[in-house]
Amino acid sequence: MTRKILKLVFGIIFCLIISNKFTSTVQGQTPTPAGPAGQKWRCLKSEQVGGRTAVPPPEVDVNLTGAGFPSLHDIFVVLCVPPVMTGGQTPTNYKCTTGNSEYDRLVFNSDRSKSILPLTMELPKGSSPPQKIQAAGGNLDLIAHLSEAQGHVSYAFFGVTINEPSLVSGQRADTIQYATFQFEQNPAQCVSIRWDPYGRVFDSQSLEPMRGVMVRLLNAKKSLVIQKGLLNPQRTEADGQFNFFVAIKPGGQRTFYIDPVPAKTHTFTDAPNLHPNYVKVYSDLYKPNEPIIEAAGIPEHRDIPLDPGTNPPYRSKPVLMAMASLNLGNVTKFEGLISHPFSWVSLVGKITGGEISRVRADKFGAWEILLPNSVIPQNEALKVRITKVDLTTLSQKSPNKTFSKSVYQFLLRAIRGVFDSVSSKVSAQEEAPTDTDGEFQPILTYVEGFARDQDGNVLPFATVNVKLEMSDNLYYQTTADENGFFSILPQNLPIFVYYLEFESPDLVRPVKMTTEEFSQKNEEHLRENNVNLMEATKNGQSLLPTTPPSPASETVSPTPSAKPLFANDQQSFIIIILTLVVLLGVAGGVLIYIRKKQLQNSDLL
């Protein structure tokens, strides 16, 4: 009898140990993932070889450097470009590629190699398509070659590793964990390379860029330059820019002329009536019939003033030319281009209209804002609002006539100047703000809630797809539980703009939902459970992979209804010890009872 009890106790102990081992093994698995493996992104510093030229040569070498990479591990260099608006269309977010179809499928789960044409990249220089590389001693230093880079466009380079092994803090030195999708670097170090445009057409009196002007590039014989891939003539957009990419043999030079065709209200003359403030915005003014001698690799820059004469100066509403955003973990980077120099750019809530941040663009209309995710709303997009300034006035006064409001505006701008890196060289009178069609969807760092259709009905067992806006391709996939609930941890979400798609047998077609809409439809759940999808926090505890998990955050799981028996190894160990104590106590009591019975029986005999 005693042996049977001991066998039973040890059998239970053995089962507990085995069950704990099994639970610990399967807990780290995701339900039904699809898309790229764990990725780690790092910014690469980009500098033009030989020093930066004002405008980009048709063929240019760029030195890429970076630090903190693992040695002897493949690195994929990703080039990201925010497309510039053409034809009046609202600009879209980043277009990114490795330039290599095979590598794109690893990083983006789709071929993006043609997304930035006509721009092409060789990496290292001379290798086409670009190749993967490795760092020496943790540092990266190589030359990339760009063909047909455009002026006034930001080019951002990233070094991406996949399944990068790293030591797990708090565990044995030989414990290896594969990296999750994260950004590892100070976002302030993420500086893109950007050249100036080849030239801009502007009104000589208002100093505003002119739209719709036809600009022709002529050769030495004053005939139209015809070259493969060269758009000639070009019609200017709202920013008044023109860019001509002309191939010149190494060591050679060519002579060109620029021939703008102004509207009837303006003239192109060698003695335009120029407002003196033009020097703050424009340079290298071009005159009629002036030859431009351009050497190979040294492109020339020219701005063209058109004189309105006695006609009213040309004025137009500012336009958003390009926009892009990145979620860098704790911070989101917003950047873009606007048509009018030195104008103010504000990010305002799409629903509330509240201003989140404000910055002044530079003389080419470029701007950048870094915002902590803690101040970015999860349930509304951010609209881009532009406040144009009058470049012909250099008044420090506010448009508001009252003295108190003027003082308030002055102090407000002074405070903003500390945070927004506002240029102090130019201060001009502001005009009425212009709301653009451009908006930034929140790039949620974490996703939790219920899959719903457009009417708000819950979709049990729905397939949840995460798709990149830039490609509409699948990035990650999971499945909701019987209640329609699901969650996606930060390591499984991209740093670029994405949207959610729900598939269900109950639906005629998949439901596409922006991150803004998802947050709105799950507002009650997020509020009651104290979940912040931008900060990736639940009940005040961070869910970011770089933060050690706390007991509160460990209760989060992709499918709560299928939660494992033990939340983690430490908790399982404690439960096993307590169970063993109870079992041993019970076994000891049973043995004592049996022993007493045996003694009583022997006494009776």
C-alpha positions as CSV (number, residue, x, y, z in Angstrom):
1,M,0.0,0.0,0.0
2,T,2.8,2.4,0.9
3,R,4.6,1.7,-2.3
4,K,1.5,2.4,-4.3
5,I,1.1,5.8,-2.7
6,L,4.7,6.7,-3.2
7,K,4.4,5.7,-6.9
8,L,1.3,7.9,-7.2
9,V,3.0,10.9,-5.7
10,F,6.1,10.6,-7.9
11,G,3.9,10.0,-10.9
12,I,2.1,13.3,-10.2
13,I,5.4,15.1,-9.7
14,F,6.7,13.8,-13.0
15,C,3.6,14.9,-14.9
16,L,3.8,18.4,-13.4
17,I,7.5,18.7,-14.6
18,I,6.7,17.5,-18.1
19,S,3.6,19.7,-18.4
20,N,5.6,22.8,-17.2
21,K,8.3,22.0,-19.8
22,F,5.7,21.7,-22.6
23,T,3.9,24.9,-21.6
24,S,7.1,26.9,-21.5
25,T,8.0,25.6,-24.9
26,V,4.8,26.4,-26.7
27,Q,4.1,29.7,-25.0
28,G,6.6,31.7,-27.1
29,Q,4.9,30.6,-30.4
30,T,2.5,33.0,-32.2
31,P,-0.8,31.7,-33.4
32,T,-0.5,31.9,-37.2
33,P,2.2,34.4,-38.1
34,A,3.1,35.3,-41.7
35,G,5.5,37.8,-43.1
36,P,9.1,38.7,-42.3
37,A,11.1,37.3,-39.5
38,G,12.4,39.3,-36.6
39,Q,14.1,42.5,-37.9
40,K,16.2,45.2,-36.4
41,W,16.5,48.6,-38.2
42,R,19.4,51.1,-37.8
43,C,19.8,54.4,-39.5
44,L,22.8,54.9,-41.8
45,K,24.5,58.2,-42.1
46,S,24.6,59.2,-45.8
47,E,27.1,61.8,-47.3
48,Q,28.0,62.6,-50.8
49,V,31.5,61.4,-51.8
50,G,33.7,64.4,-52.4
51,G,31.5,66.8,-50.6
52,R,27.9,67.8,-51.1
53,T,27.0,69.6,-54.4
54,A,24.0,72.0,-54.3
55,V,22.1,69.8,-56.8
56,P,22.5,66.1,-57.4
57,P,24.7,64.9,-60.3
58,P,22.9,62.4,-62.6
59,E,25.4,59.8,-61.2
60,V,26.4,60.2,-57.6
61,D,28.3,58.2,-55.0
62,V,27.1,58.2,-51.5
63,N,29.1,57.1,-48.5
64,L,27.0,55.1,-46.0
65,T,28.2,54.6,-42.4
66,G,26.6,53.0,-39.4
67,A,27.5,51.5,-36.0
68,G,26.2,48.9,-33.6
69,F,25.8,46.1,-36.2
70,P,26.6,42.4,-35.3
71,S,29.7,41.1,-37.0
72,L,29.5,38.3,-39.6
73,H,25.7,38.8,-40.0
74,D,24.0,39.7,-43.2
75,I,22.8,43.4,-43.5
76,F,20.3,44.5,-46.0
77,V,20.5,48.2,-47.0
78,V,17.0,49.8,-47.5
79,L,16.5,53.0,-49.4
80,C,13.3,55.0,-48.6
81,V,12.0,57.9,-50.6
82,P,8.8,59.9,-50.0
83,P,7.3,60.5,-53.5
84,V,6.8,64.1,-54.5
85,M,3.3,65.2,-55.6
86,T,2.7,65.4,-59.4
87,G,-0.4,66.3,-61.3
88,G,-2.2,67.7,-58.2
89,Q,-2.4,64.3,-56.5
90,T,-2.2,64.0,-52.7
91,P,1.3,62.7,-51.9
92,T,1.7,59.2,-50.4
93,N,4.0,57.9,-47.7
94,Y,7.4,56.3,-48.1
95,K,8.4,54.0,-50.9
96,C,11.1,51.7,-49.7
97,T,13.2,49.0,-51.4
98,T,16.5,47.2,-51.1
99,G,16.7,47.4,-54.9
100,N,16.9,43.6,-55.0
101,S,13.7,41.6,-55.6
102,E,14.9,38.6,-53.5
103,Y,15.8,40.8,-50.5
104,D,12.6,42.8,-50.8
105,R,10.6,39.6,-50.3
106,L,12.6,38.9,-47.1
107,V,12.2,42.4,-45.7
108,F,8.8,43.5,-47.0
109,N,7.2,40.2,-48.1
110,S,6.9,41.7,-51.6
111,D,9.0,42.9,-54.5
112,R,9.5,46.7,-54.2
113,S,12.5,47.0,-56.4
114,K,10.7,49.1,-59.1
115,S,8.8,51.4,-56.6
116,I,11.4,54.2,-56.7
117,L,12.1,54.3,-60.5
118,P,13.7,56.1,-62.3
119,L,16.0,56.2,-59.3
120,T,18.3,53.1,-59.2
121,M,21.0,52.0,-56.7
122,E,24.2,50.0,-56.9
123,L,25.5,48.6,-53.6
124,P,28.3,48.2,-53.2
125,K,29.1,50.5,-56.1
126,G,29.2,48.5,-59.3
127,S,26.9,45.7,-58.0
128,S,23.5,45.6,-59.6
129,P,21.1,44.5,-58.1
130,P,22.4,45.6,-54.7
131,Q,24.0,42.9,-52.5
132,K,23.7,42.1,-48.8
133,I,26.8,43.1,-46.8
134,Q,28.4,42.5,-43.4
135,A,29.9,44.8,-40.8
136,A,33.5,44.8,-39.7
137,G,33.8,45.1,-35.9
138,G,30.2,46.3,-35.7
139,N,30.8,49.2,-38.0
140,L,29.5,49.7,-41.6
141,D,31.3,51.8,-44.1
142,L,30.6,51.4,-47.9
143,I,29.9,53.3,-51.1
144,A,26.5,53.2,-52.8
145,H,25.9,54.6,-56.2
146,L,22.7,56.4,-57.2
147,S,21.5,57.1,-60.7
148,E,19.0,59.9,-61.5
149,A,18.7,61.2,-57.9
150,Q,16.3,64.2,-57.8
151,G,16.8,67.5,-56.1
152,H,14.5,68.5,-53.2
153,V,13.8,64.8,-52.3
154,S,14.9,63.2,-49.0
155,Y,16.8,59.9,-49.3
156,A,16.9,57.8,-46.1
157,F,19.0,54.7,-45.8
158,F,18.6,52.0,-43.2
159,G,20.6,48.9,-42.3
160,V,18.3,46.0,-41.6
161,T,19.3,42.7,-40.0
162,I,17.0,39.6,-39.9
163,N,16.9,37.2,-36.9
164,E,19.9,38.9,-35.4
165,P,21.0,36.9,-32.3
166,S,21.6,38.7,-29.0
167,L,22.1,37.7,-25.4
168,V,19.0,37.8,-23.2
169,S,19.5,40.0,-20.2
170,G,19.0,38.4,-16.8
171,Q,19.7,34.9,-18.2
172,R,22.7,32.7,-18.7
173,A,25.5,34.0,-20.9
174,D,24.9,31.3,-23.4
175,T,21.1,32.0,-23.7
176,I,20.3,33.3,-27.2
177,Q,17.2,35.1,-28.3
178,Y,16.4,36.2,-31.8
179,A,15.8,39.9,-32.3
180,T,12.3,41.2,-32.8
181,F,11.1,43.9,-35.2
182,Q,12.4,47.1,-33.6
183,F,14.3,50.3,-34.2
184,E,17.6,50.6,-32.4
185,Q,19.1,54.1,-32.4
186,N,18.5,57.6,-31.3
187,P,15.9,59.0,-33.8
188,A,17.7,62.3,-33.9
189,Q,20.6,60.6,-35.6
190,C,18.3,59.6,-38.5
191,V,19.4,62.3,-41.0
192,S,18.5,61.8,-44.7
193,I,20.5,63.1,-47.6
194,R,18.8,65.8,-49.7
195,W,20.0,68.0,-52.5
196,D,18.5,71.3,-53.7
197,P,16.3,71.4,-56.9
198,Y,18.0,72.3,-60.1
199,G,16.0,75.5,-60.1
200,R,12.7,77.2,-59.3
201,V,10.5,79.7,-61.2
202,F,9.2,82.5,-59.0
203,D,7.4,85.8,-59.1
204,S,9.9,88.6,-58.8
205,Q,7.6,90.7,-56.7
206,S,5.7,88.3,-54.4
207,L,8.7,85.9,-54.3
208,E,6.2,83.0,-54.5
209,P,6.9,79.9,-56.6
210,M,5.0,79.8,-59.8
211,R,2.9,76.8,-61.0
212,G,2.2,75.8,-64.6
213,V,5.2,77.5,-66.2
214,M,6.7,75.5,-69.1
215,V,10.5,75.3,-68.9
216,R,12.6,74.0,-71.8
217,L,16.2,72.9,-71.8
218,L,18.1,73.9,-75.0
219,N,21.5,72.8,-76.3
220,A,24.3,75.0,-77.6
221,K,22.4,75.3,-80.9
222,K,19.3,76.3,-79.0
223,S,17.5,73.2,-80.0
224,L,15.5,71.1,-77.5
225,V,17.7,68.6,-75.7
226,I,16.6,65.1,-76.3
227,Q,18.0,62.3,-74.2
228,K,16.7,58.9,-73.0
229,G,14.9,59.3,-69.7
230,L,15.0,63.1,-69.8
231,L,11.6,64.9,-69.4
232,N,11.9,68.0,-71.6
233,P,10.1,70.4,-71.5
234,Q,8.8,70.3,-67.9
235,R,5.8,72.1,-66.4
236,T,6.3,73.4,-62.9
237,E,4.2,72.2,-60.0
238,A,3.1,74.4,-57.1
239,D,6.7,74.6,-55.8
240,G,7.9,76.1,-59.1
241,Q,10.7,73.5,-59.4
242,F,12.3,72.0,-62.5
243,N,14.9,69.3,-62.6
244,F,16.9,68.3,-65.7
245,F,19.2,65.2,-65.6
246,V,21.7,65.5,-68.4
247,A,24.4,62.9,-69.0
248,I,27.8,64.3,-69.8
249,K,30.9,62.2,-70.6
250,P,33.6,62.1,-67.9
251,G,36.0,65.0,-68.3
252,G,33.7,66.7,-70.8
253,Q,31.4,69.7,-70.6
254,R,28.3,71.0,-72.5
255,T,26.6,74.3,-73.0
256,F,22.9,74.7,-72.3
257,Y,20.2,77.4,-72.2
258,I,17.0,77.5,-70.2
259,D,13.9,78.8,-72.0
260,P,10.9,79.5,-69.7
261,V,7.5,80.2,-71.3
262,P,5.7,82.6,-68.9
263,A,2.0,83.3,-68.8
264,K,0.8,86.5,-70.5
265,T,0.8,88.3,-67.1
266,H,4.6,87.9,-66.7
267,T,7.8,88.6,-68.7
268,F,11.2,87.0,-68.7
269,T,13.7,89.8,-68.8
270,D,17.3,90.4,-67.9
271,A,16.3,93.3,-65.6
272,P,13.3,92.1,-63.6
273,N,11.9,94.3,-60.8
274,L,13.1,92.2,-57.9
275,H,12.0,92.5,-54.4
276,P,15.2,92.7,-52.2
277,N,14.2,89.8,-50.0
278,Y,14.8,87.4,-52.9
279,V,18.3,86.8,-51.6
280,K,16.8,85.0,-48.5
281,V,15.1,82.3,-50.8
282,Y,16.7,82.2,-54.2
283,S,20.1,82.3,-55.8
284,D,22.0,82.0,-59.1
285,L,19.4,84.0,-61.0
286,Y,19.2,83.1,-64.7
287,K,18.9,85.7,-67.4
288,P,17.7,85.3,-71.0
289,N,20.2,83.8,-73.5
290,E,22.7,83.2,-70.7
291,P,24.8,80.1,-71.5
292,I,25.2,77.5,-68.8
293,I,28.5,75.6,-69.1
294,E,28.1,72.3,-67.2
295,A,30.9,69.9,-66.5
296,A,30.5,66.2,-65.9
297,G,29.5,65.5,-62.3
298,I,29.1,69.2,-61.5
299,P,25.5,70.1,-62.2
300,E,24.5,73.8,-62.3
301,H,21.7,75.5,-60.4
302,R,19.6,78.3,-61.7
303,D,16.5,80.1,-60.3
304,I,14.3,82.0,-62.8
305,P,12.4,85.3,-61.8
306,L,9.4,86.3,-63.9
307,D,8.3,89.9,-63.7
308,P,4.6,90.7,-63.4
309,G,5.2,94.3,-64.4
310,T,2.0,96.3,-63.7
311,N,0.0,93.2,-63.2
312,P,-0.9,91.9,-59.7
313,P,2.0,89.7,-58.4
314,Y,1.4,85.9,-58.6
315,R,0.1,84.4,-55.3
316,S,-1.2,80.9,-54.6
317,K,-2.2,78.7,-51.7
318,P,0.5,76.5,-50.3
319,V,0.5,72.8,-51.2
320,L,1.8,69.7,-49.5
321,M,4.3,68.2,-52.0
322,A,5.6,65.2,-50.1
323,M,5.0,63.5,-46.7
324,A,6.3,60.5,-44.8
325,S,6.3,59.1,-41.3
326,L,8.1,56.4,-39.3
327,N,7.4,54.8,-35.9
328,L,10.8,54.6,-34.2
329,G,9.7,52.8,-31.1
330,N,9.1,55.6,-28.6
331,V,9.1,58.4,-31.1
332,T,7.4,58.9,-34.5
333,K,9.2,60.9,-37.2
334,F,7.2,63.1,-39.5
335,E,8.7,64.8,-42.5
336,G,7.7,66.4,-45.8
337,L,7.9,69.1,-48.4
338,I,5.7,72.1,-49.0
339,S,5.5,74.4,-51.9
340,H,6.1,77.8,-50.2
341,P,9.4,78.7,-48.5
342,F,9.6,79.4,-44.8
343,S,5.9,78.6,-44.2
344,W,4.7,77.1,-40.9
345,V,3.6,73.4,-40.9
346,S,1.2,72.2,-38.2
347,L,0.1,68.7,-37.3
348,V,-3.5,68.9,-36.1
349,G,-6.0,66.3,-34.9
350,K,-8.3,65.3,-37.8
351,I,-11.3,65.2,-35.4
352,T,-10.5,67.6,-32.6
353,G,-8.6,70.1,-34.6
354,G,-6.1,70.5,-31.8
355,E,-2.5,71.4,-32.8
356,I,0.0,68.8,-31.7
357,S,3.1,70.4,-33.1
358,R,4.3,73.2,-35.3
359,V,7.5,73.9,-37.2
360,R,8.8,76.2,-39.9
361,A,9.9,74.8,-43.2
362,D,13.3,75.8,-44.7
363,K,13.7,77.9,-47.8
364,F,13.1,74.9,-50.0
365,G,10.0,73.9,-48.1
366,A,11.5,70.9,-46.3
367,W,10.4,70.2,-42.7
368,E,10.7,67.5,-40.0
369,I,9.0,66.9,-36.7
370,L,9.9,64.3,-34.0
371,L,7.1,63.5,-31.6
372,P,7.0,61.2,-28.6
373,N,4.4,58.6,-29.1
374,S,2.9,59.6,-25.8
375,V,1.5,62.8,-27.3
376,I,0.2,61.2,-30.6
377,P,-3.5,60.3,-30.4
378,Q,-4.3,56.7,-31.2
379,N,-7.8,57.3,-32.4
380,E,-7.4,60.1,-34.9
381,A,-5.2,60.9,-37.9
382,L,-3.0,64.0,-37.9
383,K,-3.8,66.5,-40.7
384,V,-1.2,68.8,-42.2
385,R,-2.0,72.5,-42.0
386,I,0.2,75.1,-43.7
387,T,0.4,78.7,-42.7
388,K,2.0,80.7,-45.5
389,V,4.2,83.7,-44.8
390,D,4.6,86.8,-46.8
391,L,8.3,86.8,-47.8
392,T,8.2,90.5,-48.7
393,T,7.5,91.5,-45.1
394,L,10.1,91.0,-42.4
395,S,7.8,92.2,-39.5
396,Q,8.0,90.6,-36.1
397,K,4.4,91.6,-35.5
398,S,1.5,89.2,-35.4
399,P,-1.3,89.7,-37.9
400,N,-3.6,90.2,-34.9
401,K,-3.9,93.9,-34.2
402,T,-4.3,93.8,-30.4
403,F,-1.1,94.3,-28.3
404,S,-1.9,91.5,-25.9
405,K,-2.4,89.0,-28.6
406,S,0.8,90.2,-30.3
407,V,2.8,89.6,-27.1
408,Y,1.1,86.2,-26.7
409,Q,2.0,85.2,-30.2
410,F,5.6,86.4,-29.8
411,L,6.0,84.4,-26.6
412,L,4.4,81.4,-28.2
413,R,6.7,81.5,-31.1
414,A,9.7,82.0,-28.8
415,I,8.8,78.8,-26.9
416,R,8.2,76.9,-30.1
417,G,11.6,78.1,-31.3
418,V,13.3,76.2,-28.5
419,F,11.8,72.9,-29.5
420,D,11.2,73.2,-33.2
421,S,14.6,74.4,-34.5
422,V,13.0,77.3,-36.2
423,S,15.2,79.4,-38.5
424,S,15.8,82.8,-37.0
425,K,17.0,84.4,-40.2
426,V,13.6,85.0,-41.7
427,S,10.4,86.1,-39.9
428,A,7.6,87.1,-42.1
429,Q,3.9,88.0,-41.6
430,E,1.6,85.0,-41.5
431,E,-1.5,84.5,-43.6
432,A,-4.6,82.5,-43.0
433,P,-3.8,78.7,-42.6
434,T,-4.5,76.3,-45.3
435,D,-5.7,72.7,-44.5
436,T,-4.3,70.1,-46.9
437,D,-5.6,66.7,-47.9
438,G,-2.5,65.1,-46.4
439,E,-3.0,63.2,-43.2
440,F,-0.8,60.8,-41.1
441,Q,-2.5,57.7,-39.9
442,P,-1.3,56.7,-36.4
443,I,1.4,54.0,-36.8
444,L,0.3,51.9,-33.8
445,T,3.1,50.4,-31.8
446,Y,0.8,47.7,-30.4
447,V,-2.6,46.4,-31.6
448,E,-5.3,45.0,-29.3
449,G,-9.0,44.8,-29.7
450,F,-11.8,43.1,-31.5
451,A,-12.1,42.4,-35.2
452,R,-15.2,44.1,-36.5
453,D,-16.9,44.9,-39.8
454,Q,-17.7,48.5,-40.8
455,D,-21.0,48.3,-38.9
456,G,-19.2,47.4,-35.7
457,N,-20.3,43.8,-35.6
458,V,-17.7,41.4,-34.0
459,L,-16.1,38.8,-36.3
460,P,-15.3,35.6,-34.4
461,F,-12.3,33.6,-35.7
462,A,-11.6,36.3,-38.2
463,T,-8.3,36.2,-40.1
464,V,-6.4,39.5,-39.3
465,N,-3.9,40.8,-41.9
466,V,-1.4,43.6,-41.4
467,K,-0.7,45.2,-44.7
468,L,1.8,47.9,-45.6
469,E,0.3,51.0,-47.2
470,M,3.2,51.4,-49.5
471,S,2.6,48.1,-51.2
472,D,-0.8,46.6,-50.0
473,N,1.1,43.4,-49.4
474,L,0.7,41.1,-46.4
475,Y,3.2,41.8,-43.6
476,Y,1.8,39.8,-40.7
477,Q,-1.2,37.6,-40.1
478,T,-2.9,36.2,-37.0
479,T,-6.4,34.9,-36.1
480,A,-9.0,36.3,-33.7
481,D,-10.5,34.0,-31.0
482,E,-14.2,33.0,-30.7
483,N,-15.0,36.4,-29.3
484,G,-13.2,38.2,-32.1
485,F,-10.4,39.3,-29.8
486,F,-6.8,39.5,-31.0
487,S,-3.6,41.3,-30.2
488,I,-0.3,41.9,-32.1
489,L,2.8,42.6,-30.2
490,P,5.2,45.4,-31.2
491,Q,7.8,43.0,-32.7
492,N,5.3,41.9,-35.3
493,L,4.4,45.3,-36.6
494,P,6.2,47.4,-39.2
495,I,7.6,50.9,-38.5
496,F,5.9,52.2,-41.7
497,V,2.3,53.1,-42.2
498,Y,0.0,50.1,-42.3
499,Y,-3.6,49.1,-42.2
500,L,-5.6,46.1,-41.0
501,E,-7.7,43.7,-43.1
502,F,-10.3,41.3,-41.7
503,E,-11.4,38.1,-43.5
504,S,-14.3,36.0,-42.4
505,P,-16.8,33.5,-43.9
506,D,-19.5,36.0,-42.8
507,L,-18.2,38.7,-45.1
508,V,-18.8,39.1,-48.8
509,R,-15.4,40.8,-49.1
510,P,-12.5,41.5,-46.7
511,V,-12.9,44.6,-44.5
512,K,-10.1,47.2,-44.8
513,M,-9.7,49.3,-41.7
514,T,-7.2,52.1,-41.0
515,T,-5.5,52.2,-37.6
516,E,-7.5,55.3,-36.8
517,E,-10.8,53.4,-37.5
518,F,-9.7,50.4,-35.5
519,S,-8.9,52.5,-32.5
520,Q,-12.2,54.3,-32.7
521,K,-14.2,51.0,-33.0
522,N,-12.4,49.6,-29.9
523,E,-12.4,52.8,-27.9
524,E,-14.4,51.4,-25.0
525,H,-12.2,48.3,-24.7
526,L,-9.0,50.4,-24.8
527,R,-10.3,52.8,-22.2
528,E,-11.6,50.1,-19.8
529,N,-8.4,48.1,-20.0
530,N,-6.1,51.2,-19.9
531,V,-4.4,50.3,-23.2
532,N,-2.4,52.8,-25.2
533,L,-1.7,51.5,-28.7
534,M,0.8,54.3,-29.6
535,E,2.9,53.9,-26.4
536,A,2.4,50.1,-26.4
537,T,1.4,50.1,-22.7
538,K,-1.3,48.2,-20.8
539,N,-2.2,49.3,-17.2
540,G,0.9,51.5,-17.3
541,Q,3.3,48.6,-18.2
542,S,5.3,48.7,-21.4
543,L,5.0,46.0,-24.0
544,L,8.0,47.1,-26.1
545,P,10.5,44.2,-26.6
546,T,13.4,46.4,-25.3
547,T,11.7,46.7,-21.9
548,P,11.9,43.8,-19.5
549,P,8.4,42.3,-19.1
550,S,6.6,42.9,-15.8
551,P,4.0,40.7,-14.2
552,A,1.2,43.0,-15.4
553,S,2.3,43.0,-19.0
554,E,2.6,39.2,-19.1
555,T,-1.1,38.8,-18.9
556,V,-1.4,40.0,-22.5
557,S,-1.7,37.2,-25.0
558,P,-2.8,37.0,-28.6
559,T,-5.7,34.8,-27.6
560,P,-6.8,35.1,-24.0
561,S,-9.2,32.2,-24.3
562,A,-6.2,29.9,-25.1
563,K,-4.0,31.2,-22.3
564,P,-1.3,28.7,-21.2
565,L,-1.6,27.0,-17.8
566,F,1.4,28.9,-16.4
567,A,2.2,32.4,-17.4
568,N,6.0,32.0,-17.2
569,D,8.8,29.8,-15.9
570,Q,9.2,31.6,-12.6
571,Q,5.5,31.4,-11.8
572,S,5.4,27.7,-12.9
573,F,8.3,26.9,-10.6
574,I,6.6,28.5,-7.6
575,I,3.4,26.6,-8.4
576,I,5.2,23.3,-8.7
577,I,7.0,23.8,-5.4
578,L,3.7,24.6,-3.6
579,T,2.1,21.5,-5.2
580,L,5.1,19.3,-4.1
581,V,4.8,20.6,-0.6
582,V,1.1,19.8,-0.5
583,L,1.5,16.4,-2.0
584,L,4.4,15.4,0.3
585,G,2.3,16.6,3.2
586,V,-0.6,14.5,2.2
587,A,1.6,11.5,1.4
588,G,3.3,11.9,4.8
589,G,-0.1,12.1,6.6
590,V,-1.3,9.0,4.7
591,L,1.8,7.1,5.6
592,I,1.5,8.0,9.3
593,Y,-2.1,6.9,9.3
594,I,-1.3,3.6,7.7
595,R,1.5,3.0,10.1
596,K,-0.8,3.7,13.1
597,K,-3.3,1.2,11.7
598,Q,-0.7,-1.4,11.3
599,L,0.4,-0.9,15.0
600,Q,-3.2,-1.1,16.2
601,N,-3.7,-4.3,14.3
602,S,-0.5,-5.9,15.7
603,D,-1.6,-4.9,19.3
604,L,-5.0,-6.6,18.8
605,L,-3.2,-9.7,17.7
